């Protein structure tokens, strides 16, 4: 095998493998030589010396027919073995096998230029292959490919496509070949040609597969209504109640209605599939997604998570949940911040020349969450903040007595807990993300924090580590450090959610700790704890009634407080509460009101003072 430094240079690695293979050929160890050539072809499929050595191996074995046994295809087969065997079959003149094996290689690793093979470009090859074999090869190669193919993948697959088109030119009345070729052509972006091929297949042999391929081509070509007509006509011939395969087509019909902005019209198709096959792997998840498209309720996203937990083999539920959670506050990313301190910090950071040596003195009319100051001092450590008044009810006072993160000197907050250990802070730093695929995924991601001491997890809430030294971390520190602080707090609380999971929930340390934080002084840590409780509810349904009660208590406190002062976490906490659709209907209604308030602005005492007195920014450079 090649040296370690060769691993970063595929060509160098392939050359090393070829050199060892040639030594093995010279010594008569052909099996050993074949193994090294299989490694070489994975590293660099187009290396000329590799193909020369493969020809030498065939000669040493007594010809390509005999060399087949050096690349066996039984059992677990290595990808390099498959590709070498394809070239050996081509050398032996078994073109159908050669094309089929090359298609298998494309199926498993489409990014490699397997199809850039000299024999595949032979002008006489299309006349030497069986169109049935080519149709099967296209189905194998195209099935898992992205639709459409990104540019680099398109270039690796294009020689195979050119070969297929040449075969189609000789067998223009072969419906299966036409249908399969349409799918490959569609993925390469030639949608008009894909429609033409599929229409020809459909005319020659109307039926399920040509209908599916024609609808796919029409949809890709920007003709969704025509695609619906083709698919619904086919479902009229083979209803989902009578044919299992038609269930998947019915799901496509339903989802196309959703894509057209008419999700309610798609639901009856899914109901028909589920009536015939209640455990259909796609229809149930698709129904939850379409219902979400109809009314936007997070209840349908929770249903997707519940479905995937009950049916872990139904990956489509997870795929849809991830798609629908993307860029949604709390469902797929940390909430932003609205504090005046944060707004001014962003303005300063956006100004040319600002940096860690820039200091701002902020004076605000009303007390804000102390975590906002953490964000300010993370980016601009020389800055100061003062508050002129404390609204009522006093945001420094917890709703219920419990562990407290903050101590107060008048309106100035300071951490009431010790900093985390270096190791604990670093693990939280490495685990923290500002976005996540789904709520359950965020919960699962934080399991690595389960072994941290509680003191570390509490300490990091008020002593957040700096962002990671990568592009995202530097961007956050330079532009929106508040998102990093919010994310650190969120994942620290998710770590608490994994603490002592052997304890029954009702009397557990994790419930007590998260409950204390949720019902503690008004701060971003309230929402971090709320999200951790939300994630527990999403992943452990038996906890939902209790978590609904906890979240509801905070929600009603936010509602009461907003009537006399500004509550900066009002909307973000309301969004969090709505992500727990098991809350009682009155609480969900209240959360909707808090998220989209229609009542007048709070009284002047709670509002920011005019800009001159509200925030004073003084730049000092050291």
Secondary structure by P-SEA (a helix, b strand, c coil): cccccccccaaaaaaaaaaaaaaaaaacaaaaaaaaaaaaaaaccccaaaaaaaaaaaaaacccccccccccccccccaaaaaaaaaaaaaacaaaaaaaaaaaaaaaccccccccccccccccccccccaaaaaaaaaaaaccccccccaaaaaaaaaaaaaaaaaaaaccccaaaaaaaaaaaaaacaaaaaaaaaaaaaaaccccaaaaaaaaaaaaaccaaaaaaaaaaaaaaccccccccaaaaaaaaaaaaaaacccccaaaaaaaaaaaccccccaaaaaaaaaaaacccaaaaaaaaaaaaaccccaaaaaaaaaaacccccccbbbbbbcaaaaaaaaaaacccccccbbbbbbbcccccaaaaaaaaaccccbbbbbccccccccccccccccccccccccccccccccccaaaaaaaaaacccccccaaaaaaaacccccccaaaaaaaacccccccccaaaaaaaaccaaaaaaaaaaaaaaaaaaccccccccccaaaaaaaaaaaccccaaaaaaaaaaaaaaaacccaaaaaaaaaaaaaaaaaaaaacccccaaaaaaaaaaaaccccaaaaaaaaaaacccccccccccccccccccbbbbbbcc
